[in-house]
Amino acid sequence: MALRNIKLVIAYDGTRYHGWQRQKNAQTIQAVIEERLAVMTEAPVMLLASGRTDAGVHALEQVCNFKTASQIPADAFLRGLNALLPPDIFVKKVTEVPLAFHSRYLAKSKIYEYRILNTQNPDLFHRHMLWHIRFPLEVEKMSQCLSLLKGSHDFSAFKSAGSANQNPVRNILNAALESDEDGFLRIVLEADGFLRHMVRNIVGTLVEVGAGRMWVNGFREVLASGDRRLAGRKAPPQGLFLVAVKY
């Protein structure tokens, strides 16, 4: 029977999971979805994702695909998966795509968003969805640093050890910071690709600038240095969201 290629667009709350990628002794997003798909198709399924997300990181629109000989219609996959999946994973869209489609290799860019609550008091009910920072941040200086990231750069200074990427050059298409009067900050980055922990390392360094512990010129020097040791701490995972993948 001929193979079909099925594309999924998925949202998930990563709080309970050890990231996207299947692991031997930990619960992951990929493993949970693959298990439900195997029940539906009565055969093993391997999901190919646009990229991995780390433990505790969330997604508004993760894209993945799998090939199957099953004749289940796309809309039936949508209904069936959402009936079988836990409430912190939701399939937003299912479509049949050409066999050549690959969710990772054909992606043109990805958009990530990092959320910070910059107030004295925490938000107990959203603590798994943001980084609460009590000390005041200088938002304007953080925005100035973000403008330095646009374009193609060597991002080695913001790459964590263990990255499989050999080429540290990435093209930042958009880098912006939005804030409101309630102390809610959204840092949005769109690029043609991201290195291991790149967004979280950038955010951690931006917070150093916002806190007055690093100047804007210091941020520029960190970027130019290619030295991870000069950058700030890695921001915690719970504030990070994969917003969208563009093809």
MISE-320601 format. One record per residue: y, z, x of N, C-alpha, C, O in turn. Coordinates in pm, whole numbers, always signed. Example, Ala and Ser with C-alpha at 12.3 -4.5 7.8 and 13.67 -1.06 7.14 Angstrom:
<zados>
{zado {-569 +780 +1319} {-450 +780 +1230} {-330 +780 +1320} {-332 +846 +1424}}
{zado {-225 +708 +1285} {-106 +714 +1367} {+3 +787 +1290} {+114 +804 +1341}}
</zados>
This chain:
<zados>
{zado {-119 +0 +84} {+0 +0 +0} {+126 +0 +88} {+130 +71 +189}}
{zado {+226 -78 +51} {+345 -94 +133} {+425 +35 +143} {+433 +112 +47}}
{zado {+483 +58 +260} {+565 +175 +280} {+703 +156 +218} {+756 +45 +213}}
{zado {+760 +266 +173} {+897 +269 +123} {+976 +367 +210} {+920 +460 +268}}
{zado {+1107 +345 +216} {+1195 +434 +292} {+1289 +503 +192} {+1365 +437 +122}}
{zado {+1282 +635 +188} {+1356 +713 +89} {+1463 +796 +160} {+1435 +869 +255}}
{zado {+1586 +784 +113} {+1700 +856 +171} {+1738 +972 +81} {+1749 +957 -41}}
{zado {+1759 +1089 +142} {+1801 +1209 +69} {+1937 +1254 +119} {+1966 +1246 +239}}
{zado {+2021 +1300 +29} {+2145 +1368 +63} {+2130 +1511 +13} {+2111 +1534 -107}}
{zado {+2139 +1608 +104} {+2100 +1746 +75} {+2212 +1843 +108} {+2282 +1827 +208}}
{zado {+2228 +1943 +24} {+2316 +2056 +52} {+2229 +2179 +71} {+2127 +2195 +4}}
{zado {+2270 +2266 +165} {+2193 +2390 +181} {+2278 +2502 +238} {+2374 +2481 +313}}
{zado {+2240 +2621 +199} {+2293 +2745 +254} {+2196 +2786 +365} {+2081 +2822 +338}}
{zado {+2243 +2780 +491} {+2153 +2803 +603} {+2129 +2948 +639} {+2066 +2977 +740}}
{zado {+2179 +3040 +558} {+2174 +3183 +593} {+2033 +3231 +622} {+2013 +3305 +719}}
{zado {+1936 +3192 +541} {+1799 +3245 +553} {+1712 +3167 +650} {+1595 +3201 +669}}
{zado {+1767 +3061 +710} {+1684 +2969 +785} {+1717 +2966 +934} {+1829 +2995 +975}}
{zado {+1616 +2931 +1013} {+1633 +2918 +1158} {+1670 +2774 +1193} {+1611 +2713 +1282}}
{zado {+1767 +2722 +1122} {+1816 +2588 +1148} {+1740 +2481 +1071} {+1657 +2509 +985}}
{zado {+1772 +2356 +1106} {+1709 +2242 +1039} {+1568 +2216 +1089} {+1476 +2202 +1009}}
{zado {+1550 +2208 +1220} {+1427 +2153 +1279} {+1307 +2245 +1261} {+1316 +2367 +1277}}
{zado {+1195 +2183 +1226} {+1070 +2256 +1208} {+1034 +2336 +1334} {+1045 +2284 +1445}}
{zado {+992 +2461 +1316} {+948 +2548 +1425} {+816 +2613 +1387} {+783 +2626 +1269}}
{zado {+741 +2655 +1489} {+607 +2708 +1465} {+608 +2838 +1384} {+531 +2854 +1289}}
{zado {+696 +2931 +1423} {+689 +3065 +1364} {+818 +3106 +1296} {+855 +3224 +1297}}
{zado {+888 +3010 +1237} {+1014 +3042 +1170} {+1034 +2947 +1052} {+987 +2833 +1053}}
{zado {+1105 +2995 +952} {+1133 +2914 +834} {+1254 +2825 +860} {+1360 +2874 +899}}
{zado {+1238 +2696 +838} {+1347 +2601 +861} {+1366 +2511 +739} {+1277 +2499 +655}}
{zado {+1483 +2450 +732} {+1513 +2360 +619} {+1415 +2243 +617} {+1359 +2211 +512}}
{zado {+1394 +2180 +731} {+1304 +2065 +737} {+1165 +2100 +688} {+1106 +2027 +608}}
{zado {+1112 +2213 +735} {+976 +2251 +697} {+964 +2274 +547} {+866 +2231 +485}}
{zado {+1062 +2340 +488} {+1057 +2370 +344} {+1058 +2241 +262} {+980 +2228 +168}}
{zado {+1145 +2147 +298} {+1152 +2022 +221} {+1028 +1937 +243} {+974 +1880 +148}}
{zado {+981 +1929 +367} {+860 +1852 +395} {+741 +1906 +317} {+659 +1828 +268}}
{zado {+729 +2035 +306} {+617 +2094 +232} {+622 +2055 +85} {+519 +2026 +25}}
{zado {+741 +2055 +27} {+754 +2017 -115} {+728 +1868 -134} {+667 +1826 -233}}
{zado {+773 +1787 -39} {+747 +1643 -48} {+598 +1614 -35} {+547 +1524 -101}}
{zado {+528 +1689 +50} {+384 +1671 +67} {+311 +1703 -63} {+212 +1638 -97}}
{zado {+359 +1803 -136} {+300 +1835 -266} {+318 +1719 -362} {+225 +1683 -434}}
{zado {+437 +1660 -362} {+465 +1552 -456} {+391 +1423 -421} {+339 +1356 -510}}
{zado {+385 +1390 -292} {+326 +1262 -250} {+177 +1272 -219} {+108 +1171 -205}}
{zado {+126 +1397 -209} {-14 +1423 -173} {-47 +1365 -36} {-157 +1314 -13}}
{zado {+52 +1373 +55} {+33 +1323 +192} {+137 +1390 +281} {+243 +1430 +233}}
{zado {+108 +1401 +411} {+208 +1458 +502} {+334 +1373 +505} {+328 +1250 +493}}
{zado {+449 +1439 +520} {+578 +1370 +523} {+658 +1420 +644} {+659 +1540 +673}}
{zado {+723 +1327 +715} {+810 +1366 +826} {+952 +1321 +796} {+979 +1201 +783}}
{zado {+1043 +1417 +784} {+1183 +1387 +757} {+1257 +1357 +887} {+1241 +1427 +987}}
{zado {+1340 +1253 +883} {+1430 +1220 +994} {+1571 +1253 +948} {+1619 +1196 +849}}
{zado {+1640 +1344 +1018} {+1773 +1388 +976} {+1882 +1324 +1061} {+1856 +1274 +1170}}
{zado {+2004 +1326 +1008} {+2118 +1273 +1082} {+2144 +1355 +1208} {+2204 +1305 +1303}}
{zado {+2100 +1479 +1207} {+2116 +1568 +1322} {+2068 +1707 +1285} {+2051 +1738 +1167}}
{zado {+2045 +1789 +1387} {+1999 +1926 +1362} {+2118 +2017 +1337} {+2226 +1998 +1393}}
{zado {+2096 +2116 +1251} {+2193 +2224 +1238} {+2124 +2352 +1284} {+2004 +2370 +1268}}
{zado {+2204 +2442 +1343} {+2149 +2564 +1400} {+2123 +2670 +1294} {+2162 +2655 +1179}}
{zado {+2056 +2775 +1335} {+2029 +2889 +1246} {+2160 +2941 +1189} {+2255 +2966 +1263}}
{zado {+2164 +2959 +1058} {+2281 +3013 +992} {+2389 +2913 +958} {+2487 +2949 +892}}
{zado {+2374 +2787 +1000} {+2472 +2683 +972} {+2439 +2617 +839} {+2322 +2604 +803}}
{zado {+2541 +2575 +766} {+2524 +2521 +632} {+2551 +2369 +629} {+2601 +2312 +726}}
{zado {+2517 +2307 +518} {+2546 +2164 +501} {+2591 +2138 +358} {+2532 +2188 +262}}
{zado {+2695 +2059 +345} {+2738 +2010 +214} {+2672 +1876 +184} {+2641 +1845 +69}}
{zado {+2651 +1797 +291} {+2583 +1667 +274} {+2508 +1630 +401} {+2556 +1549 +480}}
{zado {+2393 +1689 +420} {+2303 +1645 +526} {+2230 +1521 +477} {+2192 +1514 +360}}
{zado {+2209 +1425 +564} {+2139 +1301 +527} {+2008 +1294 +604} {+2004 +1319 +724}}
{zado {+1901 +1260 +534} {+1772 +1241 +600} {+1694 +1133 +526} {+1729 +1093 +415}}
{zado {+1587 +1087 +589} {+1504 +985 +525} {+1358 +1005 +565} {+1329 +1067 +667}}
{zado {+1269 +952 +485} {+1126 +956 +516} {+1060 +832 +460} {+1108 +771 +365}}
{zado {+947 +795 +522} {+872 +680 +476} {+745 +726 +408} {+679 +820 +452}}
{zado {+713 +658 +299} {+600 +700 +219} {+537 +581 +148} {+604 +481 +120}}
{zado {+408 +592 +120} {+340 +492 +40} {+342 +529 -107} {+295 +452 -191}}
{zado {+396 +646 -139} {+402 +690 -278} {+489 +597 -362} {+589 +543 -314}}
{zado {+452 +580 -486} {+528 +496 -578} {+616 +578 -671} {+668 +526 -770}}
{zado {+634 +705 -640} {+722 +790 -721} {+864 +732 -719} {+916 +707 -610}}
{zado {+928 +711 -833} {+1064 +657 -836} {+1164 +754 -773} {+1140 +874 -768}}
{zado {+1276 +700 -726} {+1376 +782 -659} {+1427 +894 -750} {+1443 +1008 -705}}
{zado {+1452 +863 -877} {+1504 +967 -967} {+1400 +1075 -994} {+1436 +1190 -1022}}
{zado {+1272 +1040 -987} {+1167 +1140 -1004} {+1157 +1230 -880} {+1129 +1349 -892}}
{zado {+1180 +1172 -762} {+1187 +1255 -641} {+1301 +1356 -654} {+1284 +1473 -618}}
{zado {+1414 +1312 -705} {+1529 +1401 -721} {+1495 +1517 -813} {+1518 +1633 -778}}
{zado {+1443 +1487 -928} {+1411 +1593 -1025} {+1299 +1683 -973} {+1307 +1805 -986}}
{zado {+1197 +1623 -915} {+1082 +1701 -870} {+1116 +1794 -755} {+1074 +1909 -753}}
{zado {+1191 +1742 -658} {+1228 +1826 -544} {+1313 +1944 -587} {+1291 +2057 -542}}
{zado {+1410 +1919 -672} {+1498 +2028 -714} {+1425 +2131 -799} {+1467 +2246 -808}}
{zado {+1316 +2090 -862} {+1235 +2186 -936} {+1150 +2271 -842} {+1119 +2387 -873}}
{zado {+1112 +2215 -728} {+1022 +2284 -635} {+1095 +2363 -526} {+1042 +2461 -474}}
{zado {+1216 +2321 -492} {+1288 +2383 -380} {+1348 +2517 -419} {+1378 +2540 -536}}
{zado {+1368 +2607 -320} {+1435 +2734 -347} {+1582 +2710 -383} {+1634 +2601 -358}}
{zado {+1648 +2809 -442} {+1785 +2788 -492} {+1891 +2768 -384} {+2005 +2733 -417}}
{zado {+1858 +2789 -256} {+1958 +2768 -151} {+1946 +2631 -84} {+2010 +2605 +17}}
{zado {+1863 +2544 -142} {+1854 +2404 -98} {+1863 +2316 -223} {+1791 +2339 -320}}
{zado {+1950 +2216 -219} {+1969 +2131 -336} {+1978 +1985 -293} {+2057 +1951 -205}}
{zado {+1899 +1900 -354} {+1903 +1757 -326} {+2007 +1694 -419} {+1992 +1696 -541}}
{zado {+2112 +1637 -360} {+2221 +1582 -438} {+2197 +1438 -480} {+2242 +1394 -586}}
{zado {+2123 +1364 -395} {+2105 +1221 -424} {+1978 +1171 -356} {+1947 +1213 -245}}
{zado {+1906 +1083 -422} {+1788 +1017 -367} {+1799 +868 -393} {+1821 +826 -507}}
{zado {+1785 +787 -288} {+1789 +642 -305} {+1683 +578 -218} {+1646 +631 -113}}
{zado {+1633 +463 -260} {+1543 +385 -176} {+1627 +292 -90} {+1717 +224 -141}}
{zado {+1599 +289 +40} {+1679 +211 +135} {+1588 +117 +213} {+1466 +134 +210}}
{zado {+1644 +19 +283} {+1560 -72 +365} {+1480 +6 +470} {+1523 +113 +514}}
{zado {+1366 -48 +508} {+1280 +19 +605} {+1351 +41 +738} {+1315 +133 +812}}
{zado {+1450 -41 +770} {+1520 -29 +897} {+1619 +88 +900} {+1668 +124 +1007}}
{zado {+1648 +146 +785} {+1747 +255 +783} {+1694 +377 +858} {+1580 +419 +838}}
{zado {+1779 +435 +945} {+1745 +557 +1018} {+1866 +650 +1007} {+1976 +614 +1050}}
{zado {+1846 +767 +952} {+1958 +855 +922} {+2034 +901 +1045} {+2153 +931 +1036}}
{zado {+1968 +906 +1158} {+2036 +950 +1281} {+2098 +833 +1357} {+2217 +835 +1388}}
{zado {+2016 +733 +1387} {+2062 +627 +1478} {+2167 +535 +1416} {+2242 +471 +1489}}
{zado {+2173 +527 +1284} {+2270 +438 +1219} {+2398 +510 +1177} {+2490 +447 +1125}}
{zado {+2406 +641 +1200} {+2525 +717 +1164} {+2644 +674 +1250} {+2632 +666 +1372}}
{zado {+2757 +648 +1187} {+2879 +608 +1259} {+2962 +729 +1300} {+3020 +731 +1408}}
{zado {+2967 +830 +1215} {+3040 +952 +1247} {+2992 +1066 +1159} {+2929 +1044 +1055}}
{zado {+3023 +1188 +1202} {+2991 +1308 +1125} {+3117 +1393 +1113} {+3201 +1395 +1203}}
{zado {+3127 +1462 +1002} {+3240 +1552 +979} {+3186 +1694 +968} {+3099 +1723 +887}}
{zado {+3240 +1781 +1053} {+3209 +1924 +1046} {+3333 +2003 +1009} {+3446 +1962 +1040}}
{zado {+3312 +2113 +944} {+3421 +2202 +906} {+3384 +2345 +946} {+3272 +2390 +921}}
{zado {+3480 +2415 +1006} {+3458 +2555 +1040} {+3559 +2639 +962} {+3678 +2609 +961}}
{zado {+3508 +2746 +897} {+3591 +2829 +810} {+3612 +2967 +870} {+3519 +3034 +913}}
{zado {+3739 +3008 +871} {+3778 +3139 +922} {+3859 +3211 +815} {+3944 +3150 +751}}
{zado {+3834 +3339 +797} {+3917 +3423 +713} {+3998 +3513 +805} {+3942 +3602 +871}}
{zado {+4128 +3491 +811} {+4215 +3566 +903} {+4296 +3670 +825} {+4416 +3653 +802}}
{zado {+4229 +3776 +786} {+4291 +3884 +710} {+4241 +4018 +761} {+4139 +4026 +830}}
{zado {+4313 +4124 +728} {+4271 +4256 +769} {+4141 +4297 +700} {+4052 +4354 +763}}
{zado {+4130 +4268 +571} {+4012 +4308 +494} {+3911 +4194 +487} {+3949 +4077 +475}}
{zado {+3784 +4227 +494} {+3680 +4123 +484} {+3658 +4078 +341} {+3701 +4143 +246}}
{zado {+3590 +3966 +328} {+3543 +3917 +198} {+3392 +3940 +196} {+3315 +3862 +252}}
{zado {+3350 +4049 +131} {+3209 +4086 +135} {+3119 +3981 +75} {+3004 +3964 +117}}
{zado {+3169 +3911 -24} {+3084 +3820 -100} {+3073 +3681 -38} {+2992 +3600 -82}}
{zado {+3153 +3653 +64} {+3145 +3524 +133} {+3126 +3543 +284} {+3153 +3451 +361}}
{zado {+3079 +3659 +324} {+3069 +3689 +467} {+2969 +3600 +540} {+2977 +3583 +661}}
{zado {+2873 +3542 +465} {+2775 +3452 +527} {+2826 +3308 +533} {+2752 +3217 +572}}
{zado {+2953 +3286 +494} {+3007 +3151 +487} {+3135 +3135 +569} {+3201 +3032 +559}}
{zado {+3170 +3235 +650} {+3293 +3226 +728} {+3292 +3328 +841} {+3207 +3417 +846}}
{zado {+3387 +3312 +933} {+3407 +3407 +1042} {+3530 +3490 +1008} {+3641 +3437 +1000}}
{zado {+3511 +3618 +989} {+3623 +3705 +957} {+3687 +3755 +1086} {+3621 +3820 +1168}}
{zado {+3815 +3725 +1103} {+3891 +3768 +1220} {+4009 +3852 +1173} {+4095 +3803 +1100}}
{zado {+4012 +3977 +1213} {+4115 +4070 +1165} {+4250 +4051 +1232} {+4353 +4061 +1166}}
{zado {+4253 +4024 +1364} {+4381 +4013 +1434} {+4447 +3880 +1399} {+4379 +3780 +1378}}
{zado {+4580 +3879 +1391} {+4651 +3756 +1349} {+4636 +3642 +1449} {+4638 +3664 +1570}}
{zado {+4622 +3523 +1398} {+4608 +3403 +1480} {+4733 +3317 +1468} {+4791 +3303 +1360}}
{zado {+4775 +3258 +1581} {+4889 +3166 +1581} {+4837 +3026 +1548} {+4793 +2951 +1636}}
{zado {+4844 +2994 +1422} {+4785 +2871 +1371} {+4849 +2746 +1433} {+4779 +2649 +1460}}
{zado {+4979 +2749 +1454} {+5048 +2632 +1507} {+4998 +2597 +1647} {+4978 +2479 +1677}}
{zado {+4977 +2697 +1731} {+4926 +2671 +1865} {+4783 +2617 +1860} {+4746 +2531 +1940}}
{zado {+4703 +2667 +1767} {+4567 +2615 +1751} {+4571 +2469 +1709} {+4490 +2389 +1756}}
{zado {+4664 +2434 +1621} {+4678 +2294 +1577} {+4719 +2204 +1693} {+4672 +2091 +1703}}
{zado {+4807 +2254 +1780} {+4847 +2177 +1896} {+4727 +2145 +1986} {+4716 +2035 +2040}}
{zado {+4639 +2242 +2001} {+4519 +2221 +2083} {+4428 +2117 +2019} {+4370 +2034 +2089}}
{zado {+4414 +2122 +1889} {+4328 +2025 +1821} {+4378 +1882 +1844} {+4297 +1790 +1857}}
{zado {+4509 +1864 +1848} {+4563 +1729 +1869} {+4524 +1674 +2006} {+4518 +1552 +2024}}
{zado {+4496 +1763 +2102} {+4456 +1720 +2236} {+4314 +1663 +2239} {+4277 +1593 +2333}}
{zado {+4236 +1692 +2136} {+4096 +1651 +2134} {+4076 +1509 +2085} {+3971 +1449 +2109}}
{zado {+4175 +1453 +2017} {+4158 +1321 +1957} {+4138 +1214 +2064} {+4203 +1216 +2169}}
{zado {+4048 +1122 +2034} {+4016 +1016 +2129} {+3889 +1046 +2205} {+3818 +1142 +2174}}
{zado {+3859 +965 +2304} {+3737 +979 +2383} {+3760 +1072 +2502} {+3855 +1054 +2579}}
{zado {+3673 +1170 +2516} {+3684 +1267 +2625} {+3543 +1308 +2669} {+3445 +1294 +2595}}
{zado {+3536 +1359 +2790} {+3416 +1427 +2837} {+3424 +1571 +2785} {+3513 +1646 +2823}}
{zado {+3329 +1608 +2697} {+3332 +1739 +2633} {+3234 +1837 +2698} {+3183 +1928 +2632}}
{zado {+3207 +1819 +2826} {+3115 +1908 +2896} {+3158 +2055 +2887} {+3074 +2144 +2884}}
{zado {+3290 +2080 +2884} {+3340 +2217 +2878} {+3301 +2287 +2748} {+3303 +2409 +2739}}
{zado {+3267 +2209 +2647} {+3231 +2265 +2517} {+3085 +2239 +2481} {+3047 +2243 +2364}}
{zado {+3005 +2211 +2581} {+2862 +2185 +2560} {+2781 +2305 +2607} {+2796 +2350 +2721}}
{zado {+2695 +2356 +2521} {+2609 +2467 +2560} {+2493 +2419 +2645} {+2453 +2303 +2638}}
{zado {+2439 +2509 +2725} {+2322 +2477 +2806} {+2205 +2440 +2717} {+2194 +2489 +2604}}
{zado {+2118 +2356 +2767} {+2000 +2316 +2690} {+2020 +2189 +2610} {+1930 +2147 +2538}}
{zado {+2137 +2128 +2620} {+2164 +2005 +2547} {+2081 +1890 +2603} {+2069 +1875 +2725}}
{zado {+2025 +1810 +2514} {+1945 +1695 +2557} {+2032 +1572 +2581} {+1984 +1471 +2631}}
{zado {+2160 +1580 +2544} {+2249 +1466 +2559} {+2286 +1445 +2706} {+2337 +1536 +2771}}
{zado {+2260 +1325 +2756} {+2292 +1293 +2894} {+2438 +1251 +2910} {+2498 +1273 +3015}}
{zado {+2494 +1191 +2806} {+2632 +1144 +2811} {+2722 +1243 +2737} {+2711 +1256 +2615}}
{zado {+2813 +1312 +2808} {+2897 +1413 +2742} {+3023 +1356 +2678} {+3103 +1432 +2624}}
{zado {+3042 +1224 +2682} {+3163 +1164 +2626} {+3145 +1144 +2475} {+3045 +1086 +2430}}
{zado {+3241 +1191 +2400} {+3241 +1173 +2255} {+3381 +1130 +2211} {+3480 +1161 +2277}}
{zado {+3386 +1058 +2099} {+3513 +1010 +2046} {+3549 +1091 +1921} {+3482 +1081 +1819}}
{zado {+3655 +1171 +1931} {+3702 +1250 +1817} {+3795 +1163 +1733} {+3901 +1122 +1779}}
{zado {+3755 +1137 +1610} {+3833 +1052 +1521} {+3938 +1130 +1445} {+4045 +1078 +1413}}
{zado {+3909 +1256 +1416} {+4004 +1341 +1344} {+3982 +1485 +1385} {+3869 +1530 +1400}}
{zado {+4092 +1558 +1403} {+4087 +1700 +1437} {+4206 +1765 +1371} {+4321 +1735 +1406}}
{zado {+4182 +1855 +1276} {+4292 +1912 +1199} {+4261 +2056 +1161} {+4145 +2097 +1153}}
{zado {+4366 +2131 +1137} {+4353 +2269 +1090} {+4436 +2285 +964} {+4555 +2252 +961}}
{zado {+4373 +2335 +860} {+4442 +2362 +735} {+4438 +2513 +709} {+4336 +2577 +733}}
{zado {+4549 +2568 +661} {+4553 +2711 +632} {+4628 +2735 +503} {+4708 +2651 +460}}
{zado {+4603 +2850 +440} {+4677 +2884 +319} {+4734 +3025 +330} {+4711 +3096 +428}}
{zado {+4808 +3064 +230} {+4877 +3193 +233} {+4782 +3311 +221} {+4823 +3426 +242}}
{zado {+4657 +3285 +186} {+4557 +3392 +175} {+4480 +3416 +304} {+4386 +3495 +308}}
{zado {+4521 +3346 +411} {+4456 +3366 +540} {+4330 +3286 +561} {+4252 +3317 +651}}
{zado {+4308 +3185 +479} {+4187 +3103 +490} {+4218 +2981 +577} {+4309 +2904 +545}}
{zado {+4143 +2963 +685} {+4161 +2852 +779} {+4040 +2760 +774} {+3926 +2805 +769}}
{zado {+4067 +2630 +774} {+3963 +2528 +781} {+3991 +2439 +901} {+4094 +2373 +907}}
{zado {+3900 +2437 +996} {+3910 +2350 +1112} {+3814 +2233 +1090} {+3693 +2253 +1078}}
{zado {+3868 +2112 +1084} {+3788 +1993 +1051} {+3783 +1901 +1173} {+3886 +1866 +1230}}
{zado {+3662 +1862 +1210} {+3641 +1771 +1322} {+3551 +1656 +1279} {+3442 +1678 +1225}}
{zado {+3596 +1534 +1304} {+3513 +1415 +1281} {+3498 +1343 +1412} {+3596 +1317 +1482}}
{zado {+3374 +1308 +1447} {+3347 +1241 +1574} {+3229 +1147 +1559} {+3154 +1154 +1461}}
{zado {+3213 +1059 +1658} {+3098 +968 +1657} {+2969 +1040 +1696} {+2861 +983 +1688}}
{zado {+2982 +1164 +1738} {+2866 +1246 +1771} {+2913 +1378 +1828} {+3029 +1392 +1868}}
{zado {+2824 +1476 +1832} {+2859 +1608 +1882} {+2751 +1657 +1979} {+2632 +1632 +1960}}
{zado {+2796 +1729 +2081} {+2705 +1790 +2176} {+2655 +1923 +2121} {+2705 +1972 +2020}}
{zado {+2558 +1982 +2188} {+2501 +2110 +2146} {+2609 +2218 +2137} {+2676 +2249 +2236}}
{zado {+2624 +2275 +2019} {+2720 +2383 +1993} {+2866 +2342 +2019} {+2952 +2429 +2036}}
{zado {+2893 +2214 +2023} {+3026 +2166 +2059} {+3134 +2218 +1964} {+3239 +2265 +2010}}
{zado {+3111 +2212 +1835} {+3213 +2257 +1739} {+3235 +2407 +1753} {+3350 +2453 +1756}}
{zado {+3128 +2484 +1761} {+3142 +2629 +1771} {+3209 +2671 +1901} {+3283 +2769 +1903}}
{zado {+3184 +2599 +2009} {+3250 +2631 +2136} {+3398 +2594 +2133} {+3481 +2664 +2190}}
{zado {+3431 +2484 +2067} {+3572 +2448 +2050} {+3643 +2553 +1966} {+3752 +2597 +2002}}
{zado {+3582 +2593 +1856} {+3645 +2692 +1769} {+3665 +2825 +1843} {+3771 +2887 +1832}}
{zado {+3565 +2867 +1916} {+3579 +2991 +1992} {+3694 +2987 +2090} {+3762 +3087 +2111}}
{zado {+3716 +2871 +2152} {+3827 +2855 +2247} {+3960 +2846 +2173} {+4061 +2898 +2222}}
{zado {+3962 +2782 +2058} {+4084 +2779 +1976} {+4127 +2920 +1936} {+4246 +2951 +1934}}
{zado {+4031 +3005 +1906} {+4062 +3144 +1869} {+4124 +3218 +1987} {+4211 +3303 +1968}}
{zado {+4081 +3187 +2108} {+4142 +3247 +2227} {+4291 +3210 +2233} {+4375 +3293 +2266}}
{zado {+4322 +3085 +2202} {+4461 +3040 +2199} {+4536 +3109 +2085} {+4646 +3161 +2105}}
{zado {+4476 +3111 +1967} {+4540 +3173 +1852} {+4567 +3321 +1871} {+4662 +3375 +1815}}
{zado {+4483 +3386 +1950} {+4499 +3529 +1976} {+4597 +3557 +2089} {+4628 +3673 +2117}}
{zado {+4646 +3452 +2156} {+4740 +3470 +2265} {+4675 +3498 +2399} {+4744 +3535 +2495}}
{zado {+4545 +3481 +2408} {+4476 +3507 +2534} {+4463 +3381 +2620} {+4417 +3387 +2734}}
{zado {+4505 +3268 +2564} {+4505 +3141 +2638} {+4623 +3058 +2588} {+4652 +3057 +2469}}
{zado {+4690 +2988 +2680} {+4800 +2900 +2643} {+4746 +2763 +2601} {+4630 +2730 +2629}}
{zado {+4830 +2685 +2535} {+4791 +2549 +2498} {+4759 +2467 +2622} {+4663 +2390 +2623}}
{zado {+4838 +2484 +2727} {+4810 +2413 +2852} {+4676 +2458 +2912} {+4606 +2379 +2976}}
{zado {+4643 +2584 +2891} {+4514 +2634 +2938} {+4399 +2566 +2865} {+4296 +2535 +2926}}
{zado {+4417 +2542 +2735} {+4315 +2469 +2658} {+4299 +2328 +2713} {+4187 +2278 +2726}}
{zado {+4413 +2264 +2745} {+4410 +2129 +2802} {+4332 +2129 +2934} {+4255 +2037 +2962}}
{zado {+4355 +2232 +3014} {+4288 +2241 +3144} {+4138 +2264 +3127} {+4057 +2211 +3204}}
{zado {+4101 +2343 +3025} {+3958 +2365 +2999} {+3891 +2233 +2965} {+3784 +2201 +3018}}
{zado {+3952 +2155 +2876} {+3896 +2025 +2836} {+3879 +1935 +2958} {+3776 +1870 +2974}}
{zado {+3980 +1931 +3044} {+3976 +1843 +3161} {+3877 +1891 +3266} {+3825 +1811 +3345}}
{zado {+3850 +2020 +3269} {+3766 +2077 +3375} {+3619 +2040 +3363} {+3550 +2024 +3464}}
{zado {+3571 +2025 +3240} {+3427 +2002 +3219} {+3343 +2124 +3248} {+3221 +2114 +3261}}
{zado {+3406 +2240 +3258} {+3337 +2364 +3297} {+3324 +2458 +3177} {+3423 +2515 +3131}}
{zado {+3203 +2473 +3127} {+3179 +2559 +3010} {+3222 +2703 +3035} {+3260 +2773 +2940}}
{zado {+3218 +2748 +3158} {+3252 +2887 +3190} {+3399 +2918 +3165} {+3435 +3035 +3150}}
{zado {+3483 +2817 +3160} {+3626 +2838 +3139} {+3664 +2844 +2991} {+3772 +2891 +2957}}
{zado {+3576 +2796 +2906} {+3604 +2794 +2762} {+3576 +2930 +2699} {+3522 +3020 +2764}}
{zado {+3615 +2943 +2573} {+3597 +3070 +2502} {+3455 +3090 +2456} {+3368 +3006 +2479}}
{zado {+3432 +3202 +2389} {+3301 +3235 +2337} {+3261 +3137 +2227} {+3346 +3074 +2164}}
{zado {+3134 +3126 +2206} {+3082 +3043 +2098} {+3106 +3112 +1964} {+3065 +3227 +1946}}
{zado {+3170 +3044 +1872} {+3195 +3101 +1740} {+3063 +3124 +1668} {+2968 +3050 +1690}}
{zado {+3055 +3226 +1583} {+2930 +3254 +1511} {+2894 +3140 +1416} {+2981 +3065 +1373}}
{zado {+2764 +3127 +1383} {+2719 +3009 +1309} {+2760 +3003 +1163} {+2773 +2894 +1107}}
{zado {+2781 +3118 +1099} {+2793 +3117 +953} {+2918 +3047 +901} {+2924 +3012 +783}}
{zado {+3019 +3024 +988} {+3139 +2955 +942} {+3131 +2804 +949} {+3225 +2736 +908}}
{zado {+3020 +2751 +999} {+3009 +2607 +1024} {+2937 +2534 +912} {+2832 +2577 +864}}
{zado {+2996 +2421 +871} {+2938 +2336 +766} {+2934 +2191 +813} {+3033 +2139 +866}}
{zado {+2821 +2126 +794} {+2814 +1981 +806} {+2864 +1925 +673} {+2799 +1942 +570}}
{zado {+2978 +1859 +676} {+3043 +1816 +553} {+2993 +1681 +505} {+2964 +1663 +387}}
{zado {+2983 +1585 +597} {+2944 +1449 +556} {+2899 +1370 +678} {+2933 +1402 +792}}
{zado {+2820 +1267 +650} {+2776 +1172 +753} {+2815 +1033 +704} {+2785 +996 +590}}
{zado {+2882 +957 +789} {+2928 +824 +752} {+2842 +717 +817} {+2801 +729 +933}}
{zado {+2814 +609 +740} {+2731 +499 +789} {+2806 +367 +780} {+2753 +262 +817}}
</zados>
